[in-house]
Amino acid sequence: MQRKNYFLNLPSQRRGIAMIMAITILLVISTIMALSLALTVTTGKKTTDIYLHEQAALYAKSAAELALLDIAQNGCIDNIITSFDNNLYDVNVTMLYIYTGTVGTCTNYFNIATPEQNGSVLMDITVTSTAGTEPIRYFRRSIQKL
């Protein structure tokens, strides 16, 4: 006696459903993979940009301290241009001195009437970098007492 295998001899209506389900599953999996790849690329770019921005903020603080040290050693300086990390970050510090009365050798200053702010410096610090996917530019303005 011979067994008949009806598994391969499905009715004609059932053959098309299996193919449609397989194509649907492939489309769903390919969509999930494409979204996953796009998210991975975006996350890596954002992580790099955030890291470079935080480094620029730290270098701005360091540049302010370095400028105060240079003022203490050399007297009045109009601006300082330095580079950090093998020219990865360019830092420009522009200073404006605040005094009451006359000033000795300073060229970039203005007089103020209140004696509480005598001997201060207004620093504009600009940190730029083109290392990442987009250029990073960080500005900081601070008033430091001399």
C-alpha positions in Angstrom: 0.0 0.0 0.0 1.3 3.4 -0.9 1.0 6.5 1.2 0.0 9.6 -0.6 1.8 12.8 0.4 -0.7 15.7 0.2 1.7 18.1 1.8 3.1 19.3 -1.5 -0.2 19.1 -3.4 -1.9 22.0 -1.6 -4.9 23.6 -3.2 -4.1 26.5 -5.5 -5.4 29.1 -3.1 -2.9 28.2 -0.3 0.2 28.4 -2.5 0.1 32.2 -2.9 -0.4 33.0 0.8 2.9 31.4 1.8 4.8 33.5 -0.8 3.0 36.7 0.3 3.8 36.0 4.0 7.5 35.3 3.2 7.8 38.6 1.2 6.1 40.5 4.1 8.5 39.1 6.7 11.4 40.0 4.5 10.2 43.6 4.1 9.6 43.9 7.8 13.1 42.6 8.6 14.8 44.8 6.0 13.0 47.9 7.3 14.1 47.2 10.9 17.7 46.7 9.7 17.7 49.9 7.8 16.3 51.9 10.8 18.9 50.2 13.0 21.8 51.2 10.7 20.6 54.8 10.4 20.3 55.1 14.2 23.8 53.6 14.7 25.3 56.1 12.3 23.5 59.1 13.8 24.5 58.0 17.4 28.1 57.8 16.4 28.1 61.3 14.8 26.3 62.8 17.8 28.7 61.2 20.2 31.7 62.6 18.4 30.2 66.1 18.1 29.3 66.2 21.8 32.8 65.1 22.8 34.4 67.8 20.7 32.1 70.4 22.1 32.8 69.5 25.7 36.6 69.5 24.9 36.2 73.0 23.4 34.4 74.2 26.6 37.2 72.9 28.8 39.9 74.5 26.6 38.0 77.8 26.9 38.3 77.6 30.7 42.0 76.7 30.4 42.6 79.6 28.0 41.1 82.0 30.5 43.5 80.8 33.2 46.4 80.9 30.8 45.6 84.5 29.8 45.4 85.5 33.5 48.8 83.9 34.0 50.3 85.8 31.0 48.8 89.1 32.3 50.4 88.4 35.7 53.8 87.7 34.1 53.9 90.2 31.3 51.4 92.9 32.0 48.8 94.2 29.6 48.3 91.9 26.5 45.7 92.7 23.9 45.0 89.2 22.7 46.4 85.6 22.8 46.2 83.0 20.0 47.1 79.5 21.0 46.6 75.9 19.7 45.8 72.8 21.7 46.2 69.1 20.8 48.5 69.5 17.8 46.5 72.3 16.2 43.2 70.4 16.6 41.7 73.4 18.6 42.5 77.0 17.8 41.9 79.4 20.7 41.7 83.2 20.4 41.4 85.3 23.6 40.7 89.0 23.1 40.9 91.2 26.2 39.5 94.5 27.2 40.8 96.1 30.4 38.6 98.0 32.8 40.3 100.8 34.9 39.6 104.0 36.7 41.9 106.8 35.7 45.0 106.5 33.5 46.5 103.3 32.3 50.2 102.7 31.8 51.0 100.6 28.7 47.6 99.1 27.9 46.1 99.9 24.5 42.8 98.1 24.7 41.0 99.5 27.7 38.1 101.7 28.8 37.6 103.9 31.9 34.9 103.2 34.4 33.6 105.4 37.1 33.1 102.9 39.9 36.1 101.9 41.9 34.7 98.4 42.6 35.5 97.2 39.1 38.9 98.8 38.9 41.5 96.3 37.7 39.3 93.9 35.8 39.6 92.3 32.4 36.8 91.4 30.0 37.8 88.3 28.0 36.2 87.1 24.8 37.4 83.5 24.2 36.7 81.7 20.9 37.6 78.0 20.5 37.3 76.6 17.0 37.8 73.0 15.6 37.2 71.4 12.3 38.1 67.8 13.5 34.5 66.4 13.5 31.9 66.1 10.9 30.8 69.7 11.4 33.0 72.6 12.6 32.8 73.3 16.3 32.9 76.9 17.5 32.5 77.7 21.2 32.4 81.3 22.6 32.9 82.3 26.2 32.8 85.8 27.7 34.1 86.3 31.3 35.1 89.1 33.5 38.2 88.4 35.6 39.6 90.4 38.5 43.3 91.3 38.1 
